[in-house]
Amino acid sequence: MPAQRSAAPAAPAAFAAADLGATSGRVVLGRVGPGLLELTETARFANTPLRLPSGLHWNLPGLHQGVLDGLAEAGRRADLASIGIDSWAVDYALLDADGALLGLPHHYRDPRTEEIAPRLRDRVGADVLYRTTGLQHLPFNTVFQLAAEPRGPRWDAARRLLLVPDLLTHWLTGAEAAEATNASTTGLRDARTGQWSPAMLAAARVDARLLPPLVDPGTRVGTLLPHVAETTGLPAATPVTAVASHDTASAVLAVPAPGEGTVAYVSCGTWSLAGLELEHPVLTEDSRAANFTNELGVDGTTRYLRNIMGLWLLSESQRAWRARGLPYELGPLLAAAEAAEPFAHVIDPDAPEFLAPGDMPARIAAHCARTGQRVPRDQGALVRTILEALAWAHARTLREAVRLAGRAAPRTVHLVGGGSRNALLCRLTAAATGLPVVAGPAEATALGNILVQARAHGLVGDRDEQRALVAATQRPVRYEPTGDPEAWRRANSLVALED
């Protein structure tokens, strides 16, 4: 981070974090001071994708309005020292020479990259892609989305490309910058130099002039535009800080692991991001073959991880059951899953048929049938199947990460994000890994967002000090492993999982 810590003021300061997830957004007011780190939600709003004739899109203007409403409420409750925005990765918007939005950004689950991604990978070379970017192969990486962009009047009019949190920061301040942790997920950044990669830009047919300069977390990007200040009631001089704007980078910063040698984490929500915090990327051929990614963290660290489909499987199942008039509330479903037979069904949570929105219970049933298994007979059995699949994926991913990175085995697994509230998932993950699971904070992303701002303003020190503050104020829950981890290996060896 560019900002240096100064003597902490006696009085706490207040910061606003706009935290946008795949299904909802919120604005959180954070107060930070000596021994103090507390959050208050000031707005929550749905993030509902739009299916248009041109494909699946994000409703970014609607999200922007939700952010403005939340900032206005935060400003009514406190004098804000700063504002920061984080969101999901990879998706982008195009702007014309006047700064006008050239259509709604595509959703990463839109199928438009299905054919172009393998073609570009084969043309450039999977090994070259990995040595350059360090990213696991995911068909929705920005480089593949850009390769799939139709070249025509819309593309010809484009003068700037901004990732989602950078766009919303631009709408607040008028400034244009690309925050580095989010840029590291695009497939356009060189993992060794830390700069935009001319080779990857050429592969995607993108003019480098479309991209703004890269900035580190903690950089002051600008202050509020006059109309934003008028709309929110905030002072126009309110700073907007580039936080770790990829939500996983913010979440990993808030892992309560001060002083731990090998920090192993699972950031669990719509996706499960399981991996290690490292000082340097792992760009070996074995790492590429295992489909691990090297994304940038705070202070130049590497988030060495693999994407796992996550609780998307459960939320999509709930959505399907609700549409059919069936019970869908999480509490009873988890109670039924607790009582269901263990290891009755084994699925690969990352099977490609689970990526797009749709009837997830039917897809899971078809997956079981295709792999020669019984079909889950009720909702409890299906929910347990999902959670066991995620717990096993967490375990095998962390074991592989330790081996590939050549690190000592971790003492604990930190499970943060919304999934940390799911006690059954936490217990299953402890059992599958054979390690204690420290669950929480659930609000890790917002906390990481706030902590970057607080550090830039001199209220807190390095990562260890930030994590110590999280551990002291957020009270994570510890789950000890039970049972035999070998039972997990035996159960999951019955079906050939599709990595």
N, C-alpha and C positions, 0 to 999 in steps of 0.2 A: 504494500500500500504506500502511496506517496506521502500521506499525511503522517507527521510525527506526533507522538503523544506529548502533551504538555501537562502541567500540574492539574489534577482533576479539581474542578470547582466544588465548593461545598454543597451547592444546591443541585438537585437532579435537573436534567434537561429532558424535553419531550421531543419525540420523533414520530413521524407517520410512515408506515410501511404499507404500500399497496402490493398485495400478494395475490397473483392471478393463477388459479389452477385450471385444470382441464374441464372441470364441471362447475366451478364457482369462483368468484373473486371476493375479496374483502379488503377493507382498509382497517389497519390496526394502529392504535395509539400506544407507543411504548415510552415508558419512563425509565431512565437509567441514572444511577448515581452510585456512590459507595455502598455496596451490599444490596443494591436495588436494581431489579430488572423485572418489570411487570408490564403486562399487555392488557389493553381494553379494546375490544372490537367496536368500531364506529359505523361500519356498514358491511353488509353481505349481500351479494347479488348473484343471480344465476349466470352461468356461462353456457349458453345453449347454442351449439353450432347451427348454421343455416344450410339446408340442402337446397341449392339453387340449380338451374339448368347447367351452369358451368362447373358444378361439383359441390363438395362440402367446404364451407367457409366459416371463419370466425366473425362474430359480430363485434368488431373492434370499436366502432363508435358507441355501441351500447356499453361496453366495458369501460370506455373512457368516461362516460357519464356516471357510471357507478363509482369510479375512482374520484371524480370531482365531488360527488355527493358525500362520499366518505371523508374526503379531505376537509370539506366545509364543516362537518360535524366534529372532526378532530380539532380543527381550529377554534371551535366554540368551547372546547373543553380545556385547551392548553395553548400556550404560546409555542409554536413549533420551531425547533432549531433547524430541522431539515426534513426532507421528504425523499424516500427511495422506492423504486419499483422493481419487483421481480416477477418472473412468469415462467412458463414452460419454454422449452428450447426449440430450435430449428426453423420455426415458421417466420415469415417475413412479409413486409409490405413494400410496394413500389410507389414512389412519389414522382410527380412531374416537376418541371422547372419552377413552378409556382408553389410547390409543396403540397399540391392536391393529391389525395389518395387515388391511385389508379386501380380501383376495384378492391373488394374485400379480400384479405389474405386467405389463402387456402389452408384448410385443416390438414395436419400431418396424417390423419387417417384417410384422407381422400386417396383413391386408388390410382391417381394419375402417374405415379412413379413406378408402378409394378413392372412395366416393360423396359423403361429406360434405365433403371438402376442396374440390373445385371448387364446390360449392354455397355454402359459406361465403365462399370467395374472390369469387364473383360477387355475393353479397348485400352484403358489406362494401365490395367494390371492390378489385381488385388493386393499384391505385395507392395507395389509403388504407392497405392492409395494409403496403405497402412503405415508404411515407413514415413510418409509425408505428414499425414494428419493424426495418426494414432487412434483412429476411431473404429469401433466395431461396425460391421456392415449392417446398416438399418436402411430399408428402402426409402424412408422419409427424411434422411439426412438432407440438409439444405442443398448440398451440391447436386443431389439427384433431383430435387424439386426444381432447381434452376435449369438443369438440363432438360426437364420436361416442360418448361415454360414455352408456350407458343411464341414464336418470333413474328411480330406483326405490329400494328399501330400502337397497342398498349405498351409493348416492350420498347418500341422506338421512342415513345414519349418519356420513358423512365429516365430520371436523372439522379435518383438516390434510392438505395435499398437499405431498409432498416429492419432489424429483428424486432419482435413484438415489444419487449420492454423498452428498447431504444426508441421505438415509434411513440409510445405513450410518454416517455420522457421528453421527446421532441414536441409533442402536443402541449406539454406543460411549459416548456422553456423556449422553444424555437431552436435550441441547440441540436447539433447532429453529432453523435458519437456512437461507437460500437463498444459496449462493455465486454471485457476480454473473456470472462468465464462463459458467457453465452456464445460469444464468437467461436469458442473452442469446440462447440458442438456441431458446427456447420459443415465440416469437411472442406472448408475454404482457408483454414488457418494452418500454418506449418507448426507442428508440435515442437520442432527443435528451435526454430528462430523466434517463435511467438508472433510472427507477422502474417499478413495475408499471403497466401501461396500463389505466385504467378502461374505455376503449373496447374493447380486445381481450378483457378479462375479460367484458364484457357480451356480446360477439359469441360467446364460447364458453360463455356461461351459467354463469359461475363467480363465486361470492361471494368478494370480496377477502379475507374473513376466513380463507379456507382457506390462504392463502399466508403463509409466515413472512417476517420482515424480511430484506432483502438485506444481505449482508456482502461486503467486498472480500477478495481473496487476501491472506494474511498475518494475518488476524484469528484470534485465539485463541477458539475456539468453546466449549471446556469441557475437563473432565478426565474420566477414566475412571469409569464406574459401578462400584460395588462388585463386582457379579458379573462384570463384564468384567475387572477387576483380578485377581479370584480365578481366573478361567478362564485368563488369559494369564500370570499370575505377574508382571505389571508393577505398578509402584507406582500407587496410585489417583490420585496427583497428576500423572501423566503428561499433558501437554497434548495436545489434538487441535487442529490448526491447519487453517483453511480454506485450501487451496492453490488454484491455478487448476484447479478440479475438473473442467472440461471437458478431456478428455485432449488435444485439439488445442491448447488454450491453454497447457497445460504443455509440449507438444512444441515449440511456436513459441518459447517462452521459452528453450529449450535449443538453438536454432539458433546455431551458432558463427559469428556475424556481427558481432563488435564493431566499431562505427564505420562500418558500411556505410550508404551513403545510402539506397538502396532495398533493403529486405530482401525478397527473393523466395524463397518456400519451397514445398515439396511435403511435407506430412506424409503418408507413404504406408504404409498397412497395409490393413485390410479396406476402408477408404475411402482415396482420395487427396484431400487438401484442399490445393488449389493456390491461392496468392494472394500478397498483399503485406501487410506490417505498415504501418499508417497511423496518423496521430495523430487523425483524425476519420473518421466514416462518410461514405460516398458514397451519397446518397439520391436521385439523379437518376432521371428516367424512363428514360434510356439504360441505367443500371445495373440497373434493375428488368427491362427488356426482355431484358438479357443474363443475367438470373437469377443475379446475384452476391449474396452475403450479407455482412452487416456484423455480426460477432460480437465480443464484448468480449475483449480480451487483458489482460495484466498492465499495471499502471500506467495504466489507462484507454485503452490503445491499441485500435485496431480491427484485427481480422483480416478483411481484405477478400479474400474467397475464393469459390470455387465447389466444391461437392461433386462428385467424380467417383467412379464406382462402385468403382474400386480393385482390389486383389488379391483381393477377394471372388470375382471371375470365375475366378481361378486356383484358389483354395482349394475352391470349389464343384465345379470340374472334377475336381480331385484326389479329392474325396469320391465323386463319381460313378464315377470309374475304379476306385477302391478297392472300391466295392460290386460292380462287375462282375468283379473279380478281375484287373484290368489293372494295369500298372505305374503307380505314382502318386508315387514319391519325387521330390522336387523337383530334385535334382542331375541325374539322367539326363534329366528333362524339359527342363531349361534347356539342357543340351548338345544335345539334339535340336532345340530351338528355335533355337539359335545356327546350326545347320547348315541350317535350313529356308530356303526362298525368301523374300526380303524382299518386302513389300507384295503378297503373293499374295492376301490377303483384307483387307478394310477393314470394321470394325464400329464402331458407336457404343456405347462402353461404358456410356452412360447410358440406353440404350433401356429402356423400362419393363419389358420382359419379363425383364430380368436382375436385378430387385430382389429377388424372393422366392426362398427356398431351392428347389432342384430340380435337374433334369438340365441343367447348364449347357452341356456339349458339344452336346447336342441342340438347345438354344435358340440357341447360336451358329451351328450349321449351318443352322437354320431362318432366322435373321437373314440369313445370307449368301445363301441361296436366294431370300428375299423381295426382296433388293436386287439380284438378277440376277447373282450371283457364283457361282464354284465353291465347293463345300463343302470345308472343310479335310479333307485325306485321311488325316492321321495326327495323333498327339498332339503331335509337335513343331511341325507347321504350326499347330495350334490354339493352342498356348502362345505361339508367336511372334505370332499374330494378336492375342491378348490384350495382350501387352506392347507391341506397336507401337501399338495403340489407346490404351493408357494414356499412352505417351510423347507421342503427338500431342495427346491431351487436355491433358496438362500444358503443352505448348508453346502451344497456342492459348488456353488459359485465362490463362496468365501474360501473353501479349501483350495480350489484351483487358483484363486488370486494369490494366496500365500505361496503356493508352489511356484507359480510363474514369476512372481516378484522376488523370490528368494528371501522372504522375510520370516522372522520367527512367528510361530503361531500366536494369535491373539489370546488374551486372557478372558475377554468378554466380547459379546456382540452388542452393539448399540443399535437399537431399532427405534427410529424417530419418525415423526410424521403421523398422519391420521391413523395408520395401521397400528401404532403403539397403543391405541385404546382398545384394540381387539385382543382381549386376554387369551383367547384360545389360540390365535395365530402366534402370539408371543410364546406361549407354552410349547406349542408344536415346534417353533423355530429353535427353542432351547433344547428340546429333545432331539431334533434332527442334527443339530450342530454338536451336541454334547458339551456346550458351553453355556454359562449364564447369559441371559439376555437382559440388558438394562433397557427398559422401555420408556421412551419419552426423552425430550418433550414432544407432545403432539404438535405444538406450534413452532417446531424447529425452524421452518422456513422464515416465518415472520420474525422470530428471534434473531436469526442470522442477519436478516435485512437490517434490523434495528442496531445490532452490534457493530456492523460496518459503519453505519452513520455515527454511532457513539464514539467509536475509535477515531474516526476522522475529526471529531470535535473534541478529542482529548479526554474523554471520560473513562476510557478503559484501555488497557494495554494490549499485549500480544495475544496470540491464539490461546495459549495456555491460560492466561488471565481471563479471557472471555469465556472459555469453557468452564473454568472454576466458578465464575459468576453464574453460569447456567446451572451447574450442578448444585450450587448453594441455594438457588432461588426457585428451581422448577420441580424438584422432588420426583425424580424418575423412579419407576417401580422395577424391582429385580425379580427375575424368574429363574430358578435353578433348574438344570436339566434333570429329567426323570426318564426311566426306561433305558433301553439299550439302543444306542445309535446304529448298531449293526442290523437291528430289525428294520430300520429305514432303508438301509442299503439292500437288504434281501427283498423287501417289498417292491422297491423301485427297479430292481433288476428283472422283474417279471415282464416288464414291457420295455421295448426298445424306444427310449425317449428320443425325440427328434430335435437335436441341438441346432 
